[in-house]
């Protein structure tokens, strides 16, 4: 096997991509997900689902908090269906 200088690539092999900071795409911040919510007719469920729209304005790191909040609200709404007390 012959040794090639470090800056030469053997013929037929693609050159490795070099994406330095000057070539990277600029981060324009969060991009909207386009979440749309169709009303269900149940106030608490609709309120929880509307909370998903907040994720459109957050960076990815903030999505988990929104998803957990929505999940908690939906879980509480479902649990309330088993409550024997009359609903107002």
C-alpha positions in Angstrom: 0.0 0.0 0.0 1.5 3.4 -1.0 1.5 6.3 1.4 -0.2 9.5 0.1 0.5 13.0 1.4 -2.2 14.0 4.0 -3.7 16.5 1.6 -4.2 14.1 -1.3 -7.2 11.8 -1.8 -6.9 8.7 -3.9 -8.6 8.9 -7.2 -12.2 7.8 -7.2 -12.7 8.5 -3.5 -14.7 11.5 -2.5 -13.0 14.2 -0.5 -14.2 14.4 3.1 -16.6 17.3 3.7 -15.2 20.0 5.8 -17.9 22.1 7.4 -16.2 24.8 9.4 -18.1 27.6 11.2 -17.9 29.7 8.0 -19.8 27.0 6.1 -22.4 26.0 8.7 -25.9 27.2 8.3 -26.8 30.0 10.6 -29.2 29.1 13.5 -32.2 31.4 13.1 -33.7 30.1 16.3 -36.8 28.0 16.7 -38.8 27.2 13.6 -42.6 26.8 14.0 -43.9 23.2 14.0 -47.2 24.3 12.5 -49.2 22.5 15.3 -53.0 22.9 14.7 -55.6 21.9 17.2 -59.1 20.8 16.3 -61.5 21.5 19.2 -62.9 18.4 20.9 -65.8 20.1 22.6 -64.3 19.3 26.0 -63.0 22.5 27.7 -60.2 21.0 29.7 -59.0 18.8 26.9 -59.1 21.7 24.4 -57.1 23.9 26.8 -54.5 21.2 27.3 -54.2 20.7 23.5 -53.9 24.4 22.8 -50.9 24.4 25.1 -49.1 22.4 22.4 -49.1 25.6 20.3 -46.6 27.1 22.8 -44.0 24.7 21.5 -43.9 26.7 18.2 -42.2 29.5 20.1 -39.7 27.5 22.0 -36.3 26.0 21.2 -36.3 22.2 21.2 -35.0 22.2 24.8 -38.3 23.7 25.9 -40.6 21.2 24.2 -40.3 18.6 26.9 -41.8 20.9 29.6 -44.8 21.7 27.3 -45.3 18.0 26.4 -45.2 17.0 30.1 -47.7 19.8 31.0 -50.1 18.7 28.3 -49.7 15.0 29.3 -50.4 15.9 32.9 -53.5 17.9 32.0 -54.9 15.2 29.8 -54.2 12.5 32.5 -55.9 14.6 35.2 -58.9 15.1 32.9 -59.2 11.3 32.3 -58.8 10.6 36.0 -61.6 13.0 36.8 -64.0 10.8 34.7 -63.6 8.1 37.4 -64.4 10.6 40.2 -67.8 9.6 41.8 -68.5 13.2 42.8 -70.9 15.1 40.6 -69.2 17.4 38.1 -70.2 21.1 38.0 
